[in-house]
Amino acid sequence: MWKKVISILFALGLTGCAANASTSFAHTAAIETGGENQYKAVRLTPQIYNASNSDLSDLLIKDGNGENVPYFINTGSKKAYSSKENYEMSLINSYISEETYFIEVLEPAFTIESGDRRTNIIIEGLRNLRLCDVTIHTGSMFKRNVSTPHGTSKELYNLTLNDTSYADTTIPLNWNISQDEIYNITIADGDDKPITISNITVRYYADDVVFEGNIGGNYTLEFGRDATKAAPVYDIARYKNDILKGTIDKTTIGEIHYITEEIASERDYKLVFNIVIIVVTLLLGTVILLKLKKK
């Protein structure tokens, strides 16, 4: 019986150690550098946004020695300038503000579900993207209301009347960020048949990650490590405006490697193991004392 109790305790100890193992996601992608300038910029791809924290706080750049490389995130540029125009009666100062963002186009995978007088377009791969707009490509003639999960609604149409074509099949998404794996757009069909959709294009606002890189250096982007990680704060962000005034080499992302690994908590492992050892020692001592008393 005592042997059975000891075996159970050991099993519980091992189970406790396994329970304290945590899953860590360490996805990596090689940065294909080029050019001869001091600073490099790499444009983040939808796949990286999908697998990263929503605020990109888990992004790291590693050099060939595995050391962290400081970087800053560039979402675009804002320029303000003034122009003076002379008129006969007065001098007018006109101040114009211009904003430029990086907008990329994505052709995502999607499925269509029709029923209950509506069509749902289920779009994949938009998680964590700052969405600009989505365009429905169709040869069907229609004029219907289209809505998004965030309350945006617009009447879209594709008409040909009297040898003249009229079309607006783009719905603005107004910087909406999809937190889910899918993004659902609904077309109100009413009593009409669903339209035929051949393709979907999505425009989104992208970011550049800018860092100082050596010519021919090996750099790796790492992401998806820790969902609770705070974003790193580097000194390079304090003088990023000066860097952006110069010439920056454009780099590209190589193949992404998705890695999942189990990491056990060393402290918890030792604690459980020590408790099991103490309990087993006490039990063995008790068994020995009982046997001695019987003698």
C-alpha positions as CSV (number, residue, x, y, z in Angstrom):
1,M,0.0,0.0,0.0
2,W,2.8,2.4,0.9
3,K,4.5,1.8,-2.4
4,K,1.2,2.7,-4.2
5,V,0.9,6.0,-2.2
6,I,4.5,6.9,-3.0
7,S,4.0,6.2,-6.7
8,I,0.9,8.4,-6.7
9,L,2.8,11.3,-5.1
10,F,5.5,11.1,-7.7
11,A,2.9,11.1,-10.5
12,L,1.2,14.1,-9.0
13,G,4.6,15.9,-8.8
14,L,5.4,15.2,-12.4
15,T,1.9,16.4,-13.4
16,G,2.3,19.6,-11.4
17,C,5.6,20.3,-13.2
18,A,4.0,19.7,-16.6
19,A,1.1,22.0,-15.7
20,N,3.6,24.8,-15.0
21,A,4.9,24.6,-18.5
22,S,3.9,27.5,-20.7
23,T,3.6,27.9,-24.4
24,S,5.8,30.4,-26.1
25,F,5.4,31.7,-29.6
26,A,8.6,32.8,-31.3
27,H,8.0,33.4,-34.9
28,T,10.9,34.6,-37.0
29,A,11.5,36.1,-40.4
30,A,14.8,37.0,-42.0
31,I,15.3,40.6,-43.1
32,E,16.8,40.8,-46.5
33,T,18.9,43.9,-46.3
34,G,20.5,45.8,-49.1
35,G,21.8,49.2,-50.1
36,E,24.6,51.3,-48.6
37,N,22.8,53.7,-46.3
38,Q,23.1,53.6,-42.5
39,Y,19.5,53.0,-41.8
40,K,17.1,50.3,-43.1
41,A,13.3,50.1,-43.2
42,V,11.3,46.9,-43.5
43,R,7.6,47.0,-44.3
44,L,5.5,44.8,-42.0
45,T,3.3,42.2,-43.8
46,P,-0.3,41.1,-42.9
47,Q,1.1,37.8,-41.7
48,I,3.2,39.6,-39.1
49,Y,0.3,41.7,-38.0
50,N,-1.9,38.6,-37.7
51,A,0.6,36.8,-35.4
52,S,1.8,39.8,-33.3
53,N,0.4,41.7,-30.4
54,S,-2.2,44.3,-31.5
55,D,0.2,47.1,-30.5
56,L,3.3,45.4,-32.0
57,S,4.9,45.4,-28.5
58,D,6.4,42.0,-29.1
59,L,8.5,42.9,-32.1
60,L,12.2,42.4,-31.8
61,I,15.1,42.7,-34.3
62,K,18.1,40.5,-33.7
63,D,21.5,40.8,-35.3
64,G,23.7,37.9,-36.4
65,N,24.9,37.5,-32.8
66,G,21.4,37.3,-31.4
67,E,21.6,40.8,-29.8
68,N,18.6,43.1,-29.8
69,V,18.8,45.9,-32.4
70,P,17.1,49.2,-31.5
71,Y,14.3,50.3,-33.9
72,F,11.3,52.6,-34.2
73,I,8.0,52.2,-36.0
74,N,7.2,54.7,-38.8
75,T,3.5,54.9,-39.6
76,G,4.0,57.6,-42.2
77,S,4.8,61.3,-42.3
78,K,2.9,64.5,-41.5
79,K,3.9,67.7,-43.1
80,A,2.7,71.2,-42.4
81,Y,3.6,74.2,-44.5
82,S,2.3,77.7,-45.3
83,S,1.8,79.4,-48.5
84,K,1.2,83.2,-49.1
85,E,-1.0,84.5,-51.8
86,N,-1.1,88.2,-52.7
87,Y,-4.5,89.6,-53.5
88,E,-5.4,93.1,-54.5
89,M,-7.0,94.0,-51.1
90,S,-5.3,91.8,-48.6
91,L,-2.5,89.4,-47.8
92,I,-3.9,85.9,-47.0
93,N,-1.9,83.3,-45.1
94,S,-3.0,79.8,-46.0
95,Y,-1.8,77.0,-43.9
96,I,-2.1,73.5,-45.4
97,S,-1.6,70.3,-43.5
98,E,-0.7,67.1,-45.4
99,E,-0.7,63.6,-44.1
100,T,0.9,60.7,-45.9
101,Y,0.5,57.1,-44.8
102,F,1.7,53.8,-46.1
103,I,-1.2,52.1,-47.8
104,E,-0.9,48.5,-49.0
105,V,-3.3,46.3,-51.0
106,L,-4.2,42.8,-49.9
107,E,-6.3,40.2,-51.8
108,P,-7.4,38.0,-48.8
109,A,-9.1,34.7,-48.8
110,F,-12.8,34.8,-48.3
111,T,-16.0,32.7,-48.2
112,I,-19.6,33.6,-48.9
113,E,-22.7,32.6,-47.0
114,S,-26.1,33.6,-48.3
115,G,-29.5,33.3,-46.5
116,D,-32.1,35.2,-44.6
117,R,-32.3,37.9,-47.3
118,R,-28.6,38.8,-47.0
119,T,-25.1,37.8,-48.0
120,N,-22.2,37.5,-45.6
121,I,-18.7,38.0,-46.9
122,I,-16.3,36.3,-44.4
123,I,-12.8,37.7,-45.0
124,E,-9.7,36.0,-43.4
125,G,-6.3,37.3,-42.5
126,L,-7.2,40.8,-41.4
127,R,-6.5,40.4,-37.7
128,N,-4.7,43.5,-36.2
129,L,-4.7,45.4,-39.5
130,R,-5.7,49.1,-39.5
131,L,-8.2,48.9,-42.3
132,C,-8.7,51.6,-45.0
133,D,-11.4,50.2,-47.2
134,V,-12.6,47.0,-48.9
135,T,-13.7,46.7,-52.6
136,I,-16.1,44.1,-53.9
137,H,-15.4,43.0,-57.5
138,T,-18.5,41.8,-59.3
139,G,-20.1,41.7,-62.8
140,S,-23.6,41.7,-61.3
141,M,-25.8,44.7,-61.6
142,F,-27.0,45.8,-58.2
143,K,-27.7,48.7,-55.8
144,R,-27.7,47.5,-52.2
145,N,-26.8,48.5,-48.6
146,V,-23.6,47.0,-47.3
147,S,-22.5,47.1,-43.6
148,T,-19.5,46.2,-41.5
149,P,-19.2,44.9,-37.9
150,H,-18.2,48.3,-36.6
151,G,-21.4,50.1,-37.8
152,T,-20.2,51.5,-41.1
153,S,-22.9,51.3,-43.7
154,K,-23.0,52.5,-47.3
155,E,-25.1,51.9,-50.4
156,L,-22.9,50.3,-53.1
157,Y,-23.9,49.9,-56.8
158,N,-22.8,48.6,-60.1
159,L,-25.1,49.8,-62.9
160,T,-25.1,50.0,-66.6
161,L,-28.0,52.1,-68.0
162,N,-28.4,53.6,-71.4
163,D,-24.9,52.5,-72.4
164,T,-23.4,54.3,-69.4
165,S,-21.8,52.5,-66.4
166,Y,-22.0,53.7,-62.9
167,A,-20.1,51.9,-60.1
168,D,-19.1,52.4,-56.5
169,T,-18.3,49.0,-54.8
170,T,-15.9,50.3,-52.2
171,I,-16.9,50.7,-48.5
172,P,-14.7,52.7,-46.2
173,L,-13.5,51.0,-43.1
174,N,-12.2,54.1,-41.3
175,W,-9.2,52.7,-39.5
176,N,-11.2,49.8,-38.0
177,I,-9.0,47.1,-36.5
178,S,-10.1,43.6,-36.7
179,Q,-9.4,41.7,-33.4
180,D,-10.7,38.5,-34.7
181,E,-9.4,36.0,-37.3
182,I,-12.3,36.8,-39.6
183,Y,-14.0,40.1,-40.7
184,N,-17.6,39.9,-41.8
185,I,-19.3,42.3,-44.3
186,T,-23.0,42.0,-44.9
187,I,-24.9,42.8,-48.1
188,A,-28.7,43.4,-47.7
189,D,-30.2,41.3,-50.5
190,G,-33.8,41.7,-49.7
191,D,-35.9,39.6,-52.1
192,D,-33.2,39.7,-54.8
193,K,-30.7,36.9,-55.6
194,P,-27.2,37.3,-54.1
195,I,-24.7,39.0,-56.4
196,T,-21.8,37.1,-57.9
197,I,-18.5,38.1,-56.2
198,S,-15.3,37.3,-58.1
199,N,-12.8,38.9,-55.8
200,I,-12.2,41.1,-52.8
201,T,-9.4,43.7,-52.3
202,V,-8.6,45.3,-49.0
203,R,-6.4,48.4,-48.4
204,Y,-4.8,48.8,-45.0
205,Y,-2.4,51.2,-43.3
206,A,1.1,49.6,-43.0
207,D,4.1,50.4,-40.8
208,D,7.8,50.5,-41.5
209,V,10.3,49.3,-38.8
210,V,13.4,51.4,-39.1
211,F,16.8,50.4,-37.7
212,E,20.5,51.0,-38.1
213,G,22.0,48.1,-40.1
214,N,25.4,47.2,-41.4
215,I,26.0,46.5,-45.1
216,G,25.6,42.8,-45.6
217,G,24.5,42.2,-42.0
218,N,22.2,39.4,-41.0
219,Y,19.1,40.5,-39.2
220,T,16.0,38.7,-38.0
221,L,12.6,39.9,-37.1
222,E,11.1,38.1,-34.1
223,F,7.5,38.4,-33.0
224,G,4.7,36.6,-31.2
225,R,6.9,35.9,-28.1
226,D,4.7,37.3,-25.3
227,A,1.2,38.7,-25.4
228,T,1.8,40.6,-22.1
229,K,5.1,42.1,-23.2
230,A,5.5,45.9,-23.0
231,A,6.9,47.6,-26.1
232,P,10.7,48.2,-25.9
233,V,11.7,51.8,-25.6
234,Y,14.9,52.7,-27.6
235,D,16.8,55.9,-27.7
236,I,16.6,55.8,-31.6
237,A,12.9,56.9,-31.3
238,R,14.0,60.3,-29.8
239,Y,15.8,61.3,-33.0
240,K,13.6,59.5,-35.6
241,N,12.6,62.7,-37.3
242,D,16.2,63.5,-38.1
243,I,16.7,59.9,-39.5
244,L,13.6,60.2,-41.7
245,K,15.0,63.3,-43.4
246,G,17.8,61.2,-44.8
247,T,17.9,58.3,-47.3
248,I,16.8,55.0,-45.9
249,D,17.3,51.7,-47.6
250,K,14.1,49.6,-48.3
251,T,14.4,46.0,-47.2
252,T,12.1,43.0,-47.5
253,I,10.8,40.2,-45.2
254,G,11.9,36.7,-46.0
255,E,10.1,33.5,-45.3
256,I,8.3,33.5,-42.0
257,H,8.9,30.6,-39.6
258,Y,6.1,29.9,-37.2
259,I,7.5,28.2,-34.1
260,T,5.7,26.9,-30.9
261,E,7.8,25.8,-28.0
262,E,7.0,24.6,-24.5
263,I,9.0,26.4,-21.7
264,A,8.7,25.1,-18.1
265,S,8.9,27.4,-15.2
266,E,12.1,26.5,-13.4
267,R,11.0,28.0,-10.0
268,D,7.7,26.1,-10.0
269,Y,9.4,22.9,-11.0
270,K,11.8,23.1,-8.1
271,L,9.1,23.9,-5.6
272,V,6.9,21.0,-6.6
273,F,9.9,18.6,-6.7
274,N,11.0,19.7,-3.2
275,I,7.5,19.2,-1.8
276,V,7.3,15.7,-3.3
277,I,10.7,14.8,-1.8
278,I,9.8,16.0,1.7
279,V,6.5,14.2,1.6
280,V,8.1,10.9,0.4
281,T,10.8,11.2,3.1
282,L,8.2,11.7,5.8
283,L,6.2,8.7,4.6
284,L,9.3,6.5,4.4
285,G,10.3,7.6,7.9
286,T,6.8,6.7,9.2
287,V,7.0,3.3,7.5
288,I,10.4,2.5,9.1
289,L,9.1,3.6,12.6
290,L,6.1,1.4,12.3
291,K,8.2,-1.6,11.3
292,L,10.5,-1.0,14.3
293,K,7.6,-0.9,16.7
294,K,6.3,-4.2,15.4
295,K,9.6,-5.8,16.1
